[in-house]
Every structure is written in structure tokens, then in C-alpha cells.
Amino acid sequence: MFLVSLRTELRRSRFQACRGFMSTLSQAAPDDDCRFLLILGKPGGGKGTISGKILDDFPRFQHMSTGDLLRQHVRQGTELGLKAKSYMNEGQLVPDDLIIDLVMADATPYLEEGRSLLLDGFPRTISQAQALDQVVNVDLVINLDVPTETIVDRIADRWIHPASGRVYSYSYKPPKVEGVDDVTGEPLVQRDDDKPESVRARLAAYDRVTAPLVEYYENKGVLETFRGTMSDVIYPNVKDWLEDRAGP
């Protein structure tokens, strides 16, 4: 317990350059403009597209994907990456505390510059959100609510050329000849994960886990839900909300 408390205090001391992030310190002064933004939404629901637009319009945000960070640290063989890999090799989930350490290790230079963070992929559960609250003050949460059948249609429309990884969609990027790759003429396939029944099961699991998380941040008064079927239609509302809450 002492080691956990000591590590938490060390984290806190490293981020005093941006007081608005600290969940256990006094409220930031009005001119402190650091923000910690989360984006929630179903897989295939446009989080990547919306995140990209936010980064274009709000350059002070630095995007951080926990999945990308985890792979990067494992690939580079960092101390944190080796710890994470030991859990992965045993078929275990990487502990929440270690994921937070990964995020904060990479966030350090951005926080010291007074920049804001856009975190994608974490937290996914109430326990993870509570663990994150011990380190930072999450003050903005975007929840993208896209209908399940819209996502099913979007993903089930996707076919790939396995050898090259080229991806086609019959609704917006169809192959020149149905069912075959434009370059090689080889047949296209649909991944099992992209089949409608698999997509529905994955989205149902997401809803079960994430619904309490949405309520958790709603109760804190920091979450806004944006509903729609197209990112280009949803995003102007996201932009207006962010400008109002975080400034341009």
C-alpha cells in the first residue's frame, strides 16, 4: 500500500505544471486552460474520424490511444512495456494501474508544456474510471451514440484483400469488379469479425460494459452525448460544445 501511495504522489508531483489535471489539488485558476478529454463510442462508431477533426480544429490537444501506447512500449522494450508483456504472455489483462502508468509516462512532456490531452480507448469500465480519477481530473467527455444497425451495415460492407491489406467498401469505395481486388484480380474476403452477427455481438458487449461508464461521467456533469449516423453531421455539434467548454 505504501508503494502504491508513493507512486501516486510521484505522479502528482510530475504534473503540477498543469494544475487543471490534478484531481486531488485545489481547483485550477480560471486562466488554466489544460483539459483532459475522453471520447467514448461503439467500435466502428466514428471515434477515429471525430478525433481527427478535433485535432485539426483544436491543435492544443494531443491524441493518445492506449492501444497504440501499449503496443509501442512492448515493441520498444521499455520497463513498462516489459511489465505489460509479462501479463500478455500469460494470457492476462494488463492491470489498470499499469495502463495509467503508460499513459502518464507518455503524457509528461505534453503536460509540462501546458497542452491538453484527448484519450481514446481508456477507461472502459467503472473501476478503470475510478483508478484514473486518482491521478487526473477528467473534465470533458464526448459520448458518440451511433445506432447499432448503422455500424453493422458500415462494417459488414467491408471486404479486404488478405495479401495486401487493401480494404474495400461497397457503399463508398467499391472494387472495380465485384468480389475481386483491383490490383491483383484475386478474390476479396470478409473477416469473421466483420460479419453482421459478430459485429452485433461485439456491440452488445460494449453496451453492457460502457453504459455504467456513461452514467458515471453524466453524474459528474462532464459528459455530452452526440447522436447521429454520419460523422460529418455529428461533428459540428461536437465542435460547438468543445469551443463553449474548452475554448477555441
C-alpha positions as CSV (number, residue, x, y, z in Angstrom):
1,M,0.0,0.0,0.0
2,F,2.9,2.3,0.8
3,L,4.5,1.8,-2.6
4,V,1.2,2.4,-4.4
5,S,0.7,5.7,-2.4
6,L,4.3,6.7,-3.0
7,R,3.9,6.1,-6.8
8,T,0.7,8.1,-6.9
9,E,2.3,11.0,-5.1
10,L,5.3,10.9,-7.6
11,R,2.8,11.0,-10.5
12,R,1.1,14.0,-9.0
13,S,4.3,16.0,-8.4
14,R,5.3,15.5,-12.1
15,F,2.1,17.1,-13.4
16,Q,1.9,20.3,-11.3
17,A,2.7,22.3,-14.5
18,C,-0.9,21.7,-15.5
19,R,-2.9,22.1,-12.3
20,G,-6.2,21.5,-14.0
21,F,-5.4,17.8,-14.4
22,M,-4.9,17.1,-10.7
23,S,-8.0,15.5,-9.1
24,T,-6.7,16.0,-5.6
25,L,-5.4,19.5,-5.7
26,S,-7.4,22.8,-5.5
27,Q,-9.4,23.9,-8.4
28,A,-7.3,25.4,-11.3
29,A,-7.3,29.1,-11.7
30,P,-9.6,30.5,-14.5
31,D,-6.7,31.1,-16.8
32,D,-5.5,27.4,-16.6
33,D,-6.7,26.0,-19.9
34,C,-5.4,22.5,-19.8
35,R,-8.1,19.9,-20.5
36,F,-8.4,16.1,-20.2
37,L,-10.8,14.9,-22.8
38,L,-12.2,11.4,-23.2
39,I,-14.0,10.1,-26.2
40,L,-16.4,7.2,-25.8
41,G,-18.3,5.3,-28.5
42,K,-19.0,1.9,-30.0
43,P,-16.3,0.2,-32.2
44,G,-16.9,1.4,-35.7
45,G,-18.9,4.4,-34.5
46,G,-16.6,7.1,-35.8
47,K,-14.3,7.8,-32.8
48,G,-11.3,7.9,-35.1
49,T,-12.9,10.3,-37.5
50,I,-14.2,12.6,-34.8
51,S,-10.8,12.6,-33.0
52,G,-9.0,13.6,-36.2
53,K,-11.4,16.5,-36.7
54,I,-10.9,17.6,-33.1
55,L,-7.1,17.6,-33.5
56,D,-7.4,19.7,-36.7
57,D,-9.6,22.3,-35.1
58,F,-8.1,22.2,-31.6
59,P,-4.3,21.8,-32.1
60,R,-3.6,22.2,-28.4
61,F,-5.0,18.7,-27.9
62,Q,-2.6,15.8,-28.1
63,H,-4.2,12.5,-29.1
64,M,-3.3,9.4,-27.0
65,S,-4.6,5.9,-27.8
66,T,-4.0,3.4,-25.0
67,G,-3.9,0.5,-27.5
68,D,-1.2,2.3,-29.6
69,L,0.8,3.2,-26.4
70,L,0.7,-0.4,-25.2
71,R,1.9,-1.8,-28.5
72,Q,4.6,0.9,-28.7
73,H,6.0,0.2,-25.2
74,V,6.0,-3.5,-25.8
75,R,7.7,-3.1,-29.2
76,Q,10.4,-0.8,-27.7
77,G,11.0,-3.0,-24.7
78,T,10.6,-0.2,-22.2
79,E,10.4,-1.1,-18.5
80,L,6.6,-0.5,-18.6
81,G,6.3,-2.4,-21.8
82,L,8.1,-5.4,-20.4
83,K,5.8,-5.4,-17.4
84,A,2.8,-5.3,-19.7
85,K,4.2,-8.1,-21.9
86,S,4.6,-10.4,-19.0
87,Y,0.9,-10.2,-18.3
88,M,0.0,-10.6,-22.0
89,N,2.3,-13.6,-22.4
90,E,0.4,-15.3,-19.6
91,G,-3.0,-14.5,-21.2
92,Q,-3.9,-12.0,-18.5
93,L,-5.3,-8.5,-18.9
94,V,-2.8,-5.7,-18.3
95,P,-3.7,-4.2,-14.9
96,D,-5.5,-0.8,-14.9
97,D,-2.7,0.8,-12.8
98,L,-0.1,-0.2,-15.4
99,I,-2.2,1.2,-18.2
100,I,-2.4,4.5,-16.4
101,D,1.4,4.5,-15.8
102,L,1.8,4.0,-19.6
103,V,-0.5,7.0,-20.3
104,M,1.1,9.2,-17.8
105,A,4.7,8.4,-18.8
106,D,4.0,9.5,-22.4
107,A,1.8,12.4,-21.3
108,T,4.6,14.0,-19.2
109,P,6.1,16.2,-21.9
110,Y,2.8,17.4,-23.2
111,L,1.5,18.3,-19.7
112,E,4.7,20.2,-18.9
113,E,4.0,22.3,-22.0
114,G,0.5,23.0,-20.7
115,R,-1.1,21.1,-23.5
116,S,-4.4,19.2,-23.3
117,L,-4.9,15.5,-23.9
118,L,-7.5,13.6,-25.9
119,L,-7.6,10.0,-24.5
120,D,-9.1,7.2,-26.7
121,G,-9.6,3.6,-25.6
122,F,-9.5,4.0,-21.8
123,P,-11.2,3.9,-19.4
124,R,-13.6,1.1,-20.5
125,T,-15.1,0.2,-17.1
126,I,-16.2,2.0,-13.9
127,S,-13.2,0.6,-12.0
128,Q,-10.8,2.0,-14.6
129,A,-12.5,5.4,-14.5
130,Q,-12.2,5.4,-10.7
131,A,-8.5,4.5,-10.9
132,L,-8.0,7.3,-13.5
133,D,-9.7,9.7,-11.1
134,Q,-6.9,9.1,-8.6
135,V,-4.4,10.7,-11.0
136,V,-6.1,13.2,-13.2
137,N,-9.2,15.4,-13.4
138,V,-11.3,14.3,-16.4
139,D,-13.2,17.4,-17.2
140,L,-14.6,16.7,-20.7
141,V,-16.2,13.5,-22.1
142,I,-17.7,13.1,-25.5
143,N,-20.0,10.1,-26.0
144,L,-20.8,9.2,-29.6
145,D,-24.2,7.4,-29.8
146,V,-24.5,5.9,-33.3
147,P,-27.2,3.3,-33.9
148,T,-26.1,-0.3,-33.8
149,E,-27.6,-1.2,-37.2
150,T,-25.8,1.8,-38.8
151,I,-22.5,0.4,-37.5
152,V,-23.4,-3.2,-38.5
153,D,-24.2,-2.0,-42.1
154,R,-21.0,0.0,-42.2
155,I,-18.7,-2.8,-41.0
156,A,-20.4,-5.6,-42.8
157,D,-19.9,-3.7,-46.0
158,R,-16.2,-4.0,-45.7
159,W,-14.2,-6.6,-47.7
160,I,-10.4,-7.0,-47.8
161,H,-7.6,-8.4,-50.0
162,P,-5.7,-10.5,-47.4
163,A,-2.3,-10.4,-49.0
164,S,-2.1,-6.6,-49.3
165,G,-4.5,-5.5,-46.6
166,R,-6.4,-3.3,-49.1
167,V,-9.9,-2.6,-47.9
168,Y,-13.0,-2.0,-50.0
169,S,-16.5,-0.9,-49.1
170,Y,-19.3,-1.3,-51.5
171,S,-21.0,1.8,-50.2
172,Y,-18.1,4.3,-50.7
173,K,-15.0,2.5,-52.1
174,P,-16.1,-0.4,-54.2
175,P,-13.7,-2.6,-56.2
176,K,-13.8,-2.1,-60.0
177,V,-15.1,-5.6,-60.4
178,E,-17.3,-7.1,-57.7
179,G,-15.6,-9.5,-55.4
180,V,-12.0,-9.1,-56.7
181,D,-9.0,-6.9,-55.8
182,D,-8.3,-4.0,-58.2
183,V,-4.6,-4.7,-58.4
184,T,-4.2,-8.5,-58.4
185,G,-7.6,-9.7,-59.5
186,E,-7.6,-12.1,-56.5
187,P,-10.8,-12.7,-54.6
188,L,-11.8,-10.4,-51.7
189,V,-12.8,-11.9,-48.3
190,Q,-14.8,-10.7,-45.4
191,R,-13.2,-11.2,-42.0
192,D,-15.2,-13.2,-39.5
193,D,-15.1,-10.1,-37.1
194,D,-16.8,-8.1,-39.9
195,K,-19.8,-10.4,-40.4
196,P,-23.1,-9.0,-39.1
197,E,-23.6,-11.5,-36.3
198,S,-20.1,-10.9,-35.0
199,V,-20.5,-7.1,-35.1
200,R,-23.8,-7.2,-33.2
201,A,-22.3,-9.4,-30.5
202,R,-19.4,-7.1,-30.1
203,L,-21.6,-4.0,-29.9
204,A,-23.9,-5.7,-27.4
205,A,-20.9,-6.5,-25.2
206,Y,-19.7,-2.9,-25.5
207,D,-23.1,-1.5,-24.4
208,R,-23.2,-3.8,-21.3
209,V,-19.8,-2.6,-20.1
210,T,-19.9,1.0,-21.1
211,A,-23.5,2.0,-20.2
212,P,-22.5,2.4,-16.5
213,L,-19.4,4.4,-17.6
214,V,-21.6,6.9,-19.5
215,E,-23.8,7.3,-16.4
216,Y,-20.7,7.7,-14.2
217,Y,-19.5,10.7,-16.2
218,E,-23.0,12.1,-16.7
219,N,-23.4,12.2,-12.9
220,K,-20.1,14.2,-12.7
221,G,-21.6,16.7,-15.2
222,V,-18.7,16.4,-17.7
223,L,-20.3,14.2,-20.4
224,E,-22.2,15.2,-23.5
225,T,-23.8,12.7,-25.8
226,F,-23.9,13.3,-29.6
227,R,-26.3,11.2,-31.6
228,G,-26.4,10.6,-35.3
229,T,-25.4,8.3,-38.2
230,M,-22.8,10.4,-40.0
231,S,-19.6,11.9,-38.5
232,D,-19.8,14.9,-40.8
233,V,-23.2,15.7,-39.4
234,I,-22.3,15.0,-35.7
235,Y,-19.0,16.8,-35.6
236,P,-20.3,20.5,-35.9
237,N,-22.2,19.9,-32.7
238,V,-19.1,18.4,-31.1
239,K,-17.1,21.4,-32.2
240,D,-19.6,23.9,-30.8
241,W,-19.7,22.1,-27.5
242,L,-15.9,22.0,-27.2
243,E,-15.5,25.6,-28.1
244,D,-18.0,26.5,-25.4
245,R,-16.4,24.3,-22.7
246,A,-12.7,24.5,-23.6
247,G,-12.3,27.5,-25.8
248,P,-11.1,27.5,-29.5
